[in-house]
Amino acid sequence: MRGAVHPALMSDVDRLFHAYHAPLVRYLTRRLGDRDWAEEVAQETFVRALRHAPAVERERSWLFAVATNLVRDEARRDARRRRHLELLRAESAEARVESPATTFERAQERAREAALARRAVDALAERDRLALLMREEGLSYPEIAEALGLSVGSVGTTLARARRRLVEHYEALAGGAGRGTHAS
């Protein structure tokens, strides 16, 4: 039977899926800002695991590296989505100025803060952003080092720099957003 998958390989991929699907989707959701897109990339990651049967020592870092590479390959789709989200944010800001303080408005404010946090994460250098997201997902220093091609010793420095820059970017964006709403 052509194209059939060996049962042992299927059970190995099934094991990988059950062990790493949820953390991989969380990482990708944080990376992409879109849960559905994250699910698609995670699915493609496991399809590749099925095709290539990763006989690697550190399967989690391998899966995260594959997922990261898939995201890089889809940069144009990401750019289109960002343009669309910017338009939605602009429309949301206009609507917020016209409406009274309500529960809905508080939810919009939380969404604005989340959007600022997302923009601050996006403003980081790619290596810093990926290291932070992988660490948030529970990957160890050796796993992050392997997935990003770093030495284990440089992961701590990379994470510290990324955290510092994340705070700086967020504060700069929050300050600029606060000035922009008062000028309207």
Buried (B, 14 or more C-beta within 10 A) or exposed (E): EEEEEEEEEEEBBEEBBEEBBEBBBBBBBBBBBBEEBBBBBBBBBBEBBBEEBBEBEBBBBBBBBBBBEBBEEBEEEBEEBBEEBEEEBEEEBEEBEEEEEEEEEEEBEEEBEEBBBBBBBBBBEEBBBBBBBBBEBEBBBEBBBBBBEBEEEBBEEBBEBBBEBBEEBBEEBBEEBEEEEEEE
